[in-house]
Amino acid sequence: MNSDGYNFIAECPICKEKRGVCCSRSQAKTEEQIAVYAIVCDHSWKLTREQSATLREQSFALVS
């Protein structure tokens, strides 16, 4: 198990379905757009800057 992995729900822009996605905590703590991967549909994408900022603000796991 990857201790740096962070799991959450995001809407896949390709499937238009909510998917469980994973990103790196260390990457998510930067000011860059967060890159995610959904294993169910095998799609990867970057969250918008706004979505990335909202995730950082609302996630205790990324703040601590």
Order of alpha helices (4+ residues) and beta strands (2+ residues): beta-beta-alpha-beta-beta-alpha-alpha
